[in-house]
Amino acid sequence: MSVEIGSKVQGKVTGITNFGAFIELPGNTTGLVHISEVADSYVKDVNDHLKVGEQVEVKVLSEKDGKIALSIKKAIDKPEGDSDSPARRPRQGGRDDRNTRNNRSKGNFKPKESFEDKIANFLKTSEENLSTLKRSKESKQGGRGGRRG
């Protein structure tokens, strides 16, 4: 029996890895539920959600070169008006936020440094760093006039 993409089938967990779980499907085929498709919430460890030998309902997402991608979270039927579905949830950091950010008054920003200012600052910090390194090296060698071996 070949599995159809989009169909829901019962399967048995045959193996658990750090990236997902292998599910034995009807017709002696095996598919993989990726860790991101195990549950709606964040899954750190698949073992917290599934056990080997457990029967689960999965949805067939795709099949390519004999590899079957499965989902447990998409096999669960949710009511149409479910407020937790991604389509119903308000976007965070969406276009409205970007427009608000871009419309800030320009007086709140520091003017950009010119190239010459950047070079001057770079030279100043470089000279400070070099003098600090030189002092550190001299103190480790015993200062000026210290014996060298």
N, CA, C and O atoms as a GROMACS GRO file, in nm:
protein
  596
    1MET      N    1   0.084  -0.119   0.000
    1MET     CA    2   0.000   0.000   0.000
    1MET      C    3   0.087   0.124   0.000
    1MET      O    4   0.172   0.140   0.088
    2SER      N    5   0.068   0.210  -0.095
    2SER     CA    6   0.145   0.334  -0.104
    2SER      C    7   0.071   0.444  -0.027
    2SER      O    8  -0.052   0.453  -0.032
    3VAL      N    9   0.145   0.526   0.044
    3VAL     CA   10   0.082   0.634   0.120
    3VAL      C   11   0.060   0.754   0.030
    3VAL      O   12   0.143   0.786  -0.056
    4GLU      N   13  -0.054   0.820   0.049
    4GLU     CA   14  -0.087   0.937  -0.031
    4GLU      C   15  -0.047   1.063   0.042
    4GLU      O   16  -0.069   1.074   0.163
    5ILE      N   17   0.011   1.159  -0.029
    5ILE     CA   18   0.049   1.287   0.030
    5ILE      C   19  -0.078   1.359   0.074
    5ILE      O   20  -0.174   1.369  -0.002
    6GLY      N   21  -0.077   1.407   0.197
    6GLY     CA   22  -0.192   1.476   0.252
    6GLY      C   23  -0.283   1.386   0.334
    6GLY      O   24  -0.371   1.435   0.404
    7SER      N   25  -0.262   1.255   0.327
    7SER     CA   26  -0.348   1.164   0.403
    7SER      C   27  -0.298   1.148   0.546
    7SER      O   28  -0.180   1.168   0.576
    8LYS      N   29  -0.392   1.110   0.633
    8LYS     CA   30  -0.358   1.083   0.773
    8LYS      C   31  -0.360   0.933   0.793
    8LYS      O   32  -0.455   0.865   0.753
    9VAL      N   33  -0.255   0.882   0.857
    9VAL     CA   34  -0.245   0.738   0.880
    9VAL      C   35  -0.196   0.712   1.022
    9VAL      O   36  -0.134   0.798   1.086
   10GLN      N   37  -0.224   0.592   1.070
   10GLN     CA   38  -0.173   0.548   1.200
   10GLN      C   39  -0.037   0.484   1.177
   10GLN      O   40  -0.017   0.409   1.081
   11GLY      N   41   0.056   0.513   1.267
   11GLY     CA   42   0.188   0.454   1.257
   11GLY      C   43   0.243   0.422   1.394
   11GLY      O   44   0.186   0.460   1.497
   12LYS      N   45   0.355   0.351   1.394
   12LYS     CA   46   0.417   0.309   1.520
   12LYS      C   47   0.559   0.365   1.525
   12LYS      O   48   0.636   0.352   1.429
   13VAL      N   49   0.594   0.428   1.636
   13VAL     CA   50   0.728   0.485   1.654
   13VAL      C   51   0.827   0.369   1.664
   13VAL      O   52   0.816   0.285   1.752
   14THR      N   53   0.924   0.366   1.570
   14THR     CA   54   1.023   0.258   1.572
   14THR      C   55   1.161   0.305   1.617
   14THR      O   56   1.245   0.224   1.657
   15GLY      N   57   1.184   0.435   1.611
   15GLY     CA   58   1.314   0.486   1.653
   15GLY      C   59   1.308   0.636   1.677
   15GLY      O   60   1.233   0.708   1.612
   16ILE      N   61   1.389   0.680   1.774
   16ILE     CA   62   1.393   0.823   1.807
   16ILE      C   63   1.538   0.870   1.796
   16ILE      O   64   1.630   0.806   1.847
   17THR      N   65   1.557   0.983   1.729
   17THR     CA   66   1.689   1.043   1.715
   17THR      C   67   1.684   1.185   1.769
   17THR      O   68   1.579   1.232   1.813
   18ASN      N   69   1.798   1.254   1.766
   18ASN     CA   70   1.799   1.392   1.813
   18ASN      C   71   1.733   1.486   1.713
   18ASN      O   72   1.707   1.602   1.746
   19PHE      N   73   1.705   1.440   1.591
   19PHE     CA   74   1.643   1.526   1.490
   19PHE      C   75   1.500   1.486   1.456
   19PHE      O   76   1.437   1.550   1.372
   20GLY      N   77   1.447   1.382   1.520
   20GLY     CA   78   1.310   1.342   1.493
   20GLY      C   79   1.282   1.199   1.533
   20GLY      O   80   1.353   1.142   1.615
   21ALA      N   81   1.177   1.142   1.474
   21ALA     CA   82   1.138   1.004   1.505
   21ALA      C   83   1.100   0.930   1.378
   21ALA      O   84   1.038   0.987   1.287
   22PHE      N   85   1.138   0.803   1.372
   22PHE     CA   86   1.101   0.720   1.259
   22PHE      C   87   0.971   0.648   1.291
   22PHE      O   88   0.954   0.593   1.400
   23ILE      N   89   0.880   0.650   1.195
   23ILE     CA   90   0.746   0.594   1.213
   23ILE      C   91   0.724   0.485   1.109
   23ILE      O   92   0.744   0.507   0.989
   24GLU      N   93   0.683   0.365   1.156
   24GLU     CA   94   0.649   0.256   1.065
   24GLU      C   95   0.504   0.275   1.022
   24GLU      O   96   0.414   0.282   1.105
   25LEU      N   97   0.484   0.282   0.891
   25LEU     CA   98   0.352   0.307   0.834
   25LEU      C   99   0.294   0.177   0.778
   25LEU      O  100   0.367   0.079   0.762
   26PRO      N  101   0.163   0.175   0.749
   26PRO     CA  102   0.104   0.057   0.685
   26PRO      C  103   0.175   0.029   0.552
   26PRO      O  104   0.216   0.122   0.482
   27GLY      N  105   0.188  -0.095   0.517
   27GLY     CA  106   0.253  -0.132   0.392
   27GLY      C  107   0.402  -0.149   0.412
   27GLY      O  108   0.478  -0.149   0.314
   28ASN      N  109   0.447  -0.163   0.536
   28ASN     CA  110   0.588  -0.186   0.568
   28ASN      C  111   0.679  -0.074   0.519
   28ASN      O  112   0.793  -0.100   0.479
   29THR      N  113   0.630   0.048   0.522
   29THR     CA  114   0.714   0.162   0.485
   29THR      C  115   0.746   0.241   0.611
   29THR      O  116   0.674   0.233   0.711
   30THR      N  117   0.853   0.317   0.605
   30THR     CA  118   0.895   0.398   0.720
   30THR      C  119   0.908   0.543   0.676
   30THR      O  120   0.957   0.572   0.567
   31GLY      N  121   0.863   0.632   0.763
   31GLY     CA  122   0.874   0.775   0.737
   31GLY      C  123   0.938   0.844   0.856
   31GLY      O  124   0.956   0.783   0.962
   32LEU      N  125   0.973   0.970   0.838
   32LEU     CA  126   1.038   1.047   0.944
   32LEU      C  127   0.953   1.167   0.983
   32LEU      O  128   0.907   1.242   0.897
   33VAL      N  129   0.932   1.184   1.113
   33VAL     CA  130   0.871   1.304   1.167
   33VAL      C  131   0.987   1.389   1.217
   33VAL      O  132   1.053   1.354   1.315
   34HIS      N  133   1.013   1.500   1.149
   34HIS     CA  134   1.122   1.590   1.192
   34HIS      C  135   1.085   1.650   1.326
   34HIS      O  136   0.967   1.665   1.357
   35ILE      N  137   1.185   1.685   1.406
   35ILE     CA  138   1.163   1.740   1.540
   35ILE      C  139   1.071   1.862   1.537
   35ILE      O  140   0.997   1.886   1.633
   36SER      N  141   1.076   1.940   1.428
   36SER     CA  142   0.992   2.059   1.417
   36SER      C  143   0.846   2.025   1.390
   36SER      O  144   0.759   2.112   1.400
   37GLU      N  145   0.817   1.899   1.356
   37GLU     CA  146   0.681   1.856   1.324
   37GLU      C  147   0.621   1.767   1.433
   37GLU      O  148   0.515   1.708   1.413
   38VAL      N  149   0.690   1.755   1.549
   38VAL     CA  150   0.642   1.669   1.656
   38VAL      C  151   0.527   1.735   1.733
   38VAL      O  152   0.427   1.670   1.762
   39ALA      N  153   0.542   1.864   1.766
   39ALA     CA  154   0.441   1.933   1.845
   39ALA      C  155   0.435   2.080   1.806
   39ALA      O  156   0.527   2.133   1.743
   40ASP      N  157   0.324   2.145   1.844
   40ASP     CA  158   0.308   2.288   1.816
   40ASP      C  159   0.406   2.372   1.897
   40ASP      O  160   0.450   2.478   1.851
   41SER      N  161   0.440   2.326   2.016
   41SER     CA  162   0.534   2.401   2.100
   41SER      C  163   0.677   2.360   2.066
   41SER      O  164   0.699   2.266   1.990
   42TYR      N  165   0.775   2.433   2.123
   42TYR     CA  166   0.916   2.404   2.100
   42TYR      C  167   0.951   2.266   2.156
   42TYR      O  168   0.914   2.234   2.269
   43VAL      N  169   1.020   2.186   2.078
   43VAL     CA  170   1.060   2.052   2.121
   43VAL      C  171   1.212   2.050   2.133
   43VAL      O  172   1.283   2.059   2.033
   44LYS      N  173   1.259   2.037   2.256
   44LYS     CA  174   1.403   2.028   2.278
   44LYS      C  175   1.450   1.885   2.263
   44LYS      O  176   1.554   1.858   2.203
   45ASP      N  177   1.370   1.791   2.318
   45ASP     CA  178   1.405   1.650   2.312
   45ASP      C  179   1.282   1.571   2.268
   45ASP      O  180   1.176   1.580   2.332
   46VAL      N  181   1.294   1.495   2.162
   46VAL     CA  182   1.183   1.418   2.107
   46VAL      C  183   1.134   1.316   2.210
   46VAL      O  184   1.015   1.283   2.213
   47ASN      N  185   1.225   1.265   2.294
   47ASN     CA  186   1.188   1.166   2.395
   47ASN      C  187   1.086   1.219   2.495
   47ASN      O  188   1.015   1.140   2.559
   48ASP      N  189   1.076   1.351   2.510
   48ASP     CA  190   0.977   1.410   2.600
   48ASP      C  191   0.836   1.398   2.544
   48ASP      O  192   0.738   1.413   2.618
   49HIS      N  193   0.824   1.372   2.413
   49HIS     CA  194   0.693   1.370   2.348
   49HIS      C  195   0.654   1.232   2.295
   49HIS      O  196   0.536   1.199   2.288
   50LEU      N  197   0.753   1.152   2.259
   50LEU     CA  198   0.724   1.022   2.198
   50LEU      C  199   0.805   0.911   2.265
   50LEU      O  200   0.912   0.935   2.321
   51LYS      N  201   0.752   0.789   2.258
   51LYS     CA  202   0.821   0.670   2.309
   51LYS      C  203   0.822   0.565   2.198
   51LYS      O  204   0.728   0.556   2.120
   52VAL      N  205   0.928   0.485   2.192
   52VAL     CA  206   0.937   0.377   2.094
   52VAL      C  207   0.825   0.278   2.121
   52VAL      O  208   0.802   0.238   2.236
   53GLY      N  209   0.755   0.238   2.016
   53GLY     CA  210   0.644   0.144   2.027
   53GLY      C  211   0.509   0.213   2.036
   53GLY      O  212   0.406   0.147   2.024
   54GLU      N  213   0.508   0.343   2.058
   54GLU     CA  214   0.384   0.420   2.071
   54GLU      C  215   0.314   0.430   1.935
   54GLU      O  216   0.379   0.446   1.832
   55GLN      N  217   0.180   0.422   1.936
   55GLN     CA  218   0.100   0.441   1.815
   55GLN      C  219   0.066   0.589   1.802
   55GLN      O  220   0.020   0.651   1.898
   56VAL      N  221   0.090   0.646   1.684
   56VAL     CA  222   0.062   0.788   1.662
   56VAL      C  223  -0.009   0.807   1.529
   56VAL      O  224   0.004   0.726   1.437
   57GLU      N  225  -0.086   0.915   1.521
   57GLU     CA  226  -0.149   0.952   1.394
   57GLU      C  227  -0.060   1.057   1.329
   57GLU      O  228  -0.022   1.155   1.393
   58VAL      N  229  -0.025   1.036   1.204
   58VAL     CA  230   0.064   1.128   1.132
   58VAL      C  231   0.000   1.168   1.000
   58VAL      O  232  -0.084   1.097   0.944
   59LYS      N  233   0.041   1.285   0.952
   59LYS     CA  234  -0.001   1.332   0.820
   59LYS      C  235   0.119   1.322   0.727
   59LYS      O  236   0.230   1.359   0.764
   60VAL      N  237   0.096   1.271   0.608
   60VAL     CA  238   0.202   1.256   0.509
   60VAL      C  239   0.223   1.391   0.440
   60VAL      O  240   0.133   1.442   0.374
   61LEU      N  241   0.343   1.448   0.457
   61LEU     CA  242   0.373   1.579   0.399
   61LEU      C  243   0.429   1.567   0.258
   61LEU      O  244   0.387   1.639   0.167
   62SER      N  245   0.524   1.476   0.240
   62SER     CA  246   0.585   1.461   0.107
   62SER      C  247   0.652   1.324   0.097
   62SER      O  248   0.673   1.255   0.197
   63GLU      N  249   0.684   1.288  -0.026
   63GLU     CA  250   0.754   1.163  -0.052
   63GLU      C  251   0.847   1.186  -0.169
   63GLU      O  252   0.803   1.216  -0.280
   64LYS      N  253   0.977   1.172  -0.143
   64LYS     CA  254   1.075   1.195  -0.250
   64LYS      C  255   1.185   1.091  -0.238
   64LYS      O  256   1.244   1.074  -0.132
   65ASP      N  257   1.211   1.022  -0.345
   65ASP     CA  258   1.314   0.918  -0.351
   65ASP      C  259   1.296   0.814  -0.240
   65ASP      O  260   1.394   0.768  -0.181
   66GLY      N  261   1.172   0.779  -0.211
   66GLY     CA  262   1.145   0.678  -0.109
   66GLY      C  263   1.148   0.731   0.033
   66GLY      O  264   1.120   0.657   0.127
   67LYS      N  265   1.182   0.859   0.051
   67LYS     CA  266   1.184   0.920   0.185
   67LYS      C  267   1.051   0.988   0.209
   67LYS      O  268   1.009   1.073   0.130
   68ILE      N  269   0.985   0.951   0.318
   68ILE     CA  270   0.852   1.003   0.347
   68ILE      C  271   0.862   1.099   0.465
   68ILE      O  272   0.906   1.062   0.573
   69ALA      N  273   0.819   1.224   0.442
   69ALA     CA  274   0.818   1.325   0.548
   69ALA      C  275   0.680   1.325   0.612
   69ALA      O  276   0.578   1.331   0.544
   70LEU      N  277   0.678   1.318   0.747
   70LEU     CA  278   0.554   1.309   0.821
   70LEU      C  279   0.542   1.423   0.921
   70LEU      O  280   0.641   1.487   0.956
   71SER      N  281   0.419   1.448   0.967
   71SER     CA  282   0.396   1.549   1.070
   71SER      C  283   0.292   1.499   1.168
   71SER      O  284   0.186   1.450   1.129
   72ILE      N  285   0.323   1.512   1.296
   72ILE     CA  286   0.225   1.479   1.399
   72ILE      C  287   0.139   1.602   1.427
   72ILE      O  288   0.018   1.590   1.443
   73LYS      N  289   0.203   1.719   1.433
   73LYS     CA  290   0.127   1.840   1.468
   73LYS      C  291   0.024   1.876   1.361
   73LYS      O  292  -0.080   1.933   1.393
   74LYS      N  293   0.051   1.845   1.234
   74LYS     CA  294  -0.045   1.876   1.128
   74LYS      C  295  -0.154   1.771   1.117
   74LYS      O  296  -0.254   1.792   1.048
   75ALA      N  297  -0.136   1.656   1.184
   75ALA     CA  298  -0.237   1.551   1.183
   75ALA      C  299  -0.347   1.581   1.283
   75ALA      O  300  -0.456   1.524   1.275
   76ILE      N  301  -0.320   1.672   1.378
   76ILE     CA  302  -0.419   1.707   1.479
   76ILE      C  303  -0.515   1.809   1.421
   76ILE      O  304  -0.473   1.915   1.375
   77ASP      N  305  -0.644   1.776   1.423
   77ASP     CA  306  -0.745   1.869   1.371
   77ASP      C  307  -0.768   1.980   1.473
   77ASP      O  308  -0.793   1.954   1.591
   78LYS      N  309  -0.759   2.104   1.425
   78LYS     CA  310  -0.785   2.220   1.511
   78LYS      C  311  -0.914   2.286   1.465
   78LYS      O  312  -0.944   2.287   1.346
   79PRO      N  313  -0.990   2.340   1.559
   79PRO     CA  314  -1.111   2.413   1.519
   79PRO      C  315  -1.076   2.533   1.432
   79PRO      O  316  -0.967   2.589   1.444
   80GLU      N  317  -1.167   2.573   1.344
   80GLU     CA  318  -1.144   2.685   1.252
   80GLU      C  319  -1.108   2.814   1.324
   80GLU      O  320  -1.018   2.885   1.280
   81GLY      N  321  -1.178   2.845   1.434
   81GLY     CA  322  -1.156   2.972   1.503
   81GLY      C  323  -1.049   2.964   1.610
   81GLY      O  324  -1.048   3.046   1.701
   82ASP      N  325  -0.958   2.867   1.601
   82ASP     CA  326  -0.853   2.851   1.702
   82ASP      C  327  -0.759   2.970   1.700
   82ASP      O  328  -0.698   3.000   1.597
   83SER      N  329  -0.748   3.038   1.812
   83SER     CA  330  -0.667   3.160   1.816
   83SER      C  331  -0.519   3.132   1.816
   83SER      O  332  -0.438   3.223   1.797
   84ASP      N  333  -0.479   3.005   1.837
   84ASP     CA  334  -0.337   2.974   1.838
   84ASP      C  335  -0.282   2.940   1.700
   84ASP      O  336  -0.161   2.924   1.684
   85SER      N  337  -0.369   2.928   1.600
   85SER     CA  338  -0.318   2.894   1.469
   85SER      C  339  -0.237   3.012   1.414
   85SER      O  340  -0.275   3.127   1.435
   86PRO      N  341  -0.126   2.984   1.345
   86PRO     CA  342  -0.040   3.091   1.297
   86PRO      C  343  -0.111   3.192   1.208
   86PRO      O  344  -0.074   3.309   1.206
   87ALA      N  345  -0.213   3.150   1.136
   87ALA     CA  346  -0.284   3.242   1.047
   87ALA      C  347  -0.366   3.343   1.126
   87ALA      O  348  -0.389   3.454   1.078
   88ARG      N  349  -0.409   3.307   1.247
   88ARG     CA  350  -0.493   3.395   1.328
   88ARG      C  351  -0.412   3.481   1.424
   88ARG      O  352  -0.460   3.584   1.471
   89ARG      N  353  -0.290   3.440   1.452
   89ARG     CA  354  -0.207   3.511   1.548
   89ARG      C  355  -0.155   3.641   1.489
   89ARG      O  356  -0.113   3.641   1.373
   90PRO      N  357  -0.156   3.752   1.562
   90PRO     CA  358  -0.100   3.876   1.508
   90PRO      C  359   0.051   3.863   1.490
   90PRO      O  360   0.120   3.805   1.575
   91ARG      N  361   0.100   3.915   1.381
   91ARG     CA  362   0.244   3.906   1.354
   91ARG      C  363   0.320   3.997   1.448
   91ARG      O  364   0.277   4.108   1.479
   92GLN      N  365   0.434   3.947   1.493
   92GLN     CA  366   0.520   4.029   1.575
   92GLN      C  367   0.634   4.078   1.487
   92GLN      O  368   0.694   4.001   1.412
   93GLY      N  369   0.662   4.206   1.496
   93GLY     CA  370   0.771   4.260   1.415
   93GLY      C  371   0.733   4.269   1.269
   93GLY      O  372   0.820   4.261   1.182
   94GLY      N  373   0.606   4.284   1.239
   94GLY     CA  374   0.560   4.289   1.100
   94GLY      C  375   0.578   4.427   1.040
   94GLY      O  376   0.654   4.508   1.092
   95ARG      N  377   0.508   4.453   0.931
   95ARG     CA  378   0.520   4.579   0.859
   95ARG      C  379   0.487   4.700   0.944
   95ARG      O  380   0.554   4.803   0.936
   96ASP      N  381   0.383   4.687   1.027
   96ASP     CA  382   0.344   4.802   1.109
   96ASP      C  383   0.459   4.846   1.198
   96ASP      O  384   0.483   4.966   1.214
   97ASP      N  385   0.532   4.749   1.256
   97ASP     CA  386   0.645   4.783   1.342
   97ASP      C  387   0.756   4.851   1.262
   97ASP      O  388   0.818   4.946   1.309
   98ARG      N  389   0.780   4.803   1.140
   98ARG     CA  390   0.886   4.862   1.058
   98ARG      C  391   0.853   5.006   1.023
   98ARG      O  392   0.940   5.093   1.027
   99ASN      N  393   0.727   5.031   0.989
   99ASN     CA  394   0.688   5.167   0.954
   99ASN      C  395   0.705   5.260   1.072
   99ASN      O  396   0.747   5.375   1.056
  100THR      N  397   0.672   5.212   1.192
  100THR     CA  398   0.685   5.295   1.311
  100THR      C  399   0.832   5.328   1.335
  100THR      O  400   0.867   5.440   1.370
  101ARG      N  401   0.917   5.227   1.315
  101ARG     CA  402   1.060   5.249   1.335
  101ARG      C  403   1.115   5.351   1.237
  101ARG      O  404   1.197   5.435   1.274
  102ASN      N  405   1.070   5.344   1.113
  102ASN     CA  406   1.123   5.434   1.010
  102ASN      C  407   1.070   5.577   1.024
  102ASN      O  408   1.128   5.670   0.968
  103ASN      N  409   0.960   5.595   1.099
  103ASN     CA  410   0.901   5.726   1.110
  103ASN      C  411   0.945   5.802   1.235
  103ASN      O  412   0.885   5.904   1.269
  104ARG      N  413   1.048   5.755   1.303
  104ARG     CA  414   1.099   5.828   1.419
  104ARG      C  415   1.156   5.961   1.372
  104ARG      O  416   1.199   5.976   1.258
  105SER      N  417   1.155   6.058   1.462
  105SER     CA  418   1.209   6.189   1.422
  105SER      C  419   1.359   6.176   1.402
  105SER      O  420   1.427   6.104   1.475
  106LYS      N  421   1.410   6.244   1.304
  106LYS     CA  422   1.551   6.235   1.268
  106LYS      C  423   1.641   6.296   1.373
  106LYS      O  424   1.761   6.269   1.374
  107GLY      N  425   1.587   6.379   1.464
  107GLY     CA  426   1.668   6.444   1.566
  107GLY      C  427   1.718   6.347   1.673
  107GLY      O  428   1.804   6.384   1.752
  108ASN      N  429   1.665   6.224   1.677
  108ASN     CA  430   1.706   6.128   1.778
  108ASN      C  431   1.832   6.051   1.739
  108ASN      O  432   1.883   5.974   1.820
  109PHE      N  433   1.882   6.070   1.620
  109PHE     CA  434   1.995   5.992   1.573
  109PHE      C  435   2.124   6.074   1.573
  109PHE      O  436   2.123   6.195   1.549
  110LYS      N  437   2.235   6.004   1.602
  110LYS     CA  438   2.366   6.066   1.592
  110LYS      C  439   2.401   6.079   1.444
  110LYS      O  440   2.375   5.988   1.366
  111PRO      N  441   2.458   6.191   1.404
  111PRO     CA  442   2.498   6.200   1.263
  111PRO      C  443   2.608   6.098   1.235
  111PRO      O  444   2.688   6.066   1.323
  112LYS      N  445   2.611   6.048   1.114
  112LYS     CA  446   2.712   5.950   1.076
  112LYS      C  447   2.850   6.012   1.081
  112LYS      O  448   2.870   6.128   1.048
  113GLU      N  449   2.946   5.930   1.124
  113GLU     CA  450   3.085   5.977   1.126
  113GLU      C  451   3.137   5.984   0.983
  113GLU      O  452   3.103   5.901   0.899
  114SER      N  453   3.217   6.085   0.957
  114SER     CA  454   3.278   6.092   0.825
  114SER      C  455   3.393   5.991   0.819
  114SER      O  456   3.436   5.939   0.922
  115PHE      N  457   3.440   5.965   0.701
  115PHE     CA  458   3.550   5.872   0.682
  115PHE      C  459   3.674   5.918   0.758
  115PHE      O  460   3.743   5.838   0.820
  116GLU      N  461   3.701   6.048   0.752
  116GLU     CA  462   3.818   6.103   0.821
  116GLU      C  463   3.808   6.083   0.972
  116GLU      O  464   3.907   6.050   1.038
  117ASP      N  465   3.687   6.103   1.028
  117ASP     CA  466   3.668   6.082   1.171
  117ASP      C  467   3.690   5.936   1.209
  117ASP      O  468   3.751   5.906   1.312
  118LYS      N  469   3.641   5.847   1.124
  118LYS     CA  470   3.660   5.704   1.151
  118LYS      C  471   3.807   5.667   1.150
  118LYS      O  472   3.853   5.593   1.237
  119ILE      N  473   3.882   5.719   1.052
  119ILE     CA  474   4.026   5.692   1.043
  119ILE      C  475   4.098   5.748   1.165
  119ILE      O  476   4.185   5.682   1.222
  120ALA      N  477   4.063   5.870   1.206
  120ALA     CA  478   4.127   5.932   1.322
  120ALA      C  479   4.101   5.848   1.447
  120ALA      O  480   4.194   5.825   1.525
  121ASN      N  481   3.978   5.804   1.467
  121ASN     CA  482   3.947   5.719   1.582
  121ASN      C  483   4.022   5.587   1.576
  121ASN      O  484   4.071   5.539   1.678
  122PHE      N  485   4.031   5.529   1.458
  122PHE     CA  486   4.103   5.403   1.441
  122PHE      C  487   4.250   5.420   1.477
  122PHE      O  488   4.306   5.338   1.550
  123LEU      N  489   4.313   5.526   1.426
  123LEU     CA  490   4.454   5.551   1.456
  123LEU      C  491   4.476   5.571   1.605
  123LEU      O  492   4.572   5.518   1.661
  124LYS      N  493   4.389   5.646   1.670
  124LYS     CA  494   4.401   5.673   1.812
  124LYS      C  495   4.395   5.542   1.893
  124LYS      O  496   4.480   5.517   1.978
  125THR      N  497   4.292   5.459   1.864
  125THR     CA  498   4.280   5.334   1.939
  125THR      C  499   4.394   5.238   1.906
  125THR      O  500   4.440   5.165   1.993
  126SER      N  501   4.440   5.238   1.781
  126SER     CA  502   4.553   5.152   1.743
  126SER      C  503   4.678   5.190   1.820
  126SER      O  504   4.748   5.103   1.873
  127GLU      N  505   4.707   5.321   1.827
  127GLU     CA  506   4.826   5.366   1.900
  127GLU      C  507   4.816   5.332   2.048
  127GLU      O  508   4.915   5.292   2.109
  128GLU      N  509   4.697   5.347   2.106
  128GLU     CA  510   4.677   5.311   2.247
  128GLU      C  511   4.700   5.162   2.268
  128GLU      O  512   4.765   5.121   2.364
  129ASN      N  513   4.647   5.081   2.178
  129ASN     CA  514   4.663   4.936   2.190
  129ASN      C  515   4.810   4.896   2.174
  129ASN      O  516   4.858   4.811   2.248
  130LEU      N  517   4.880   4.957   2.079
  130LEU     CA  518   5.021   4.925   2.059
  130LEU      C  519   5.105   4.963   2.181
  130LEU      O  520   5.193   4.887   2.222
  131SER      N  521   5.078   5.080   2.239
  131SER     CA  522   5.156   5.121   2.355
  131SER      C  523   5.128   5.030   2.474
  131SER      O  524   5.218   4.999   2.552
  132THR      N  525   5.003   4.985   2.489
  132THR     CA  526   4.969   4.892   2.597
  132THR      C  527   5.041   4.759   2.576
  132THR      O  528   5.095   4.702   2.672
  133LEU      N  529   5.043   4.709   2.454
  133LEU     CA  530   5.112   4.584   2.424
  133LEU      C  531   5.262   4.596   2.449
  133LEU      O  532   5.324   4.506   2.504
  134LYS      N  533   5.320   4.710   2.407
  134LYS     CA  534   5.464   4.732   2.424
  134LYS      C  535   5.499   4.735   2.573
  134LYS      O  536   5.598   4.673   2.614
  135ARG      N  537   5.419   4.806   2.655
  135ARG     CA  538   5.444   4.811   2.799
  135ARG      C  539   5.433   4.672   2.860
  135ARG      O  540   5.514   4.634   2.944
  136SER      N  541   5.331   4.597   2.818
  136SER     CA  542   5.311   4.462   2.870
  136SER      C  543   5.429   4.372   2.834
  136SER      O  544   5.473   4.293   2.918
  137LYS      N  545   5.480   4.383   2.714
  137LYS     CA  546   5.592   4.301   2.668
  137LYS      C  547   5.717   4.336   2.744
  137LYS      O  548   5.792   4.247   2.785
  138GLU      N  549   5.743   4.466   2.766
  138GLU     CA  550   5.862   4.510   2.837
  138GLU      C  551   5.859   4.462   2.981
  138GLU      O  552   5.963   4.422   3.035
  139SER      N  553   5.742   4.466   3.045
  139SER     CA  554   5.735   4.423   3.184
  139SER      C  555   5.760   4.273   3.196
  139SER      O  556   5.815   4.228   3.296
  140LYS      N  557   5.721   4.197   3.096
  140LYS     CA  558   5.745   4.053   3.098
  140LYS      C  559   5.892   4.021   3.073
  140LYS      O  560   5.941   3.918   3.119
  141GLN      N  561   5.962   4.110   3.000
  141GLN     CA  562   6.104   4.088   2.970
  141GLN      C  563   6.192   4.149   3.078
  141GLN      O  564   6.314   4.140   3.068
  142GLY      N  565   6.135   4.208   3.177
  142GLY     CA  566   6.216   4.267   3.283
  142GLY      C  567   6.250   4.412   3.254
  142GLY      O  568   6.344   4.465   3.314
  143GLY      N  569   6.180   4.478   3.168
  143GLY     CA  570   6.203   4.618   3.141
  143GLY      C  571   6.324   4.641   3.053
  143GLY      O  572   6.380   4.546   2.998
  144ARG      N  573   6.366   4.767   3.039
  144ARG     CA  574   6.481   4.799   2.955
  144ARG      C  575   6.607   4.751   3.025
  144ARG      O  576   6.612   4.765   3.148
  145GLY      N  577   6.699   4.702   2.967
  145GLY     CA  578   6.822   4.660   3.031
  145GLY      C  579   6.812   4.524   3.098
  145GLY      O  580   6.907   4.478   3.161
  146GLY      N  581   6.699   4.458   3.086
  146GLY     CA  582   6.687   4.324   3.142
  146GLY      C  583   6.771   4.228   3.060
  146GLY      O  584   6.796   4.251   2.942
  147ARG      N  585   6.814   4.118   3.124
  147ARG     CA  586   6.897   4.021   3.051
  147ARG      C  587   6.813   3.941   2.954
  147ARG      O  588   6.700   3.902   2.984
  148ARG      N  589   6.868   3.915   2.840
  148ARG     CA  590   6.801   3.828   2.742
  148ARG      C  591   6.885   3.703   2.727
  148ARG      O  592   7.008   3.707   2.727
  149GLY      N  593   6.815   3.595   2.714
  149GLY     CA  594   6.889   3.471   2.712
  149GLY      C  595   6.894   3.402   2.586
  149GLY      O  596   6.955   3.295   2.576
   0.00000   0.00000   0.00000
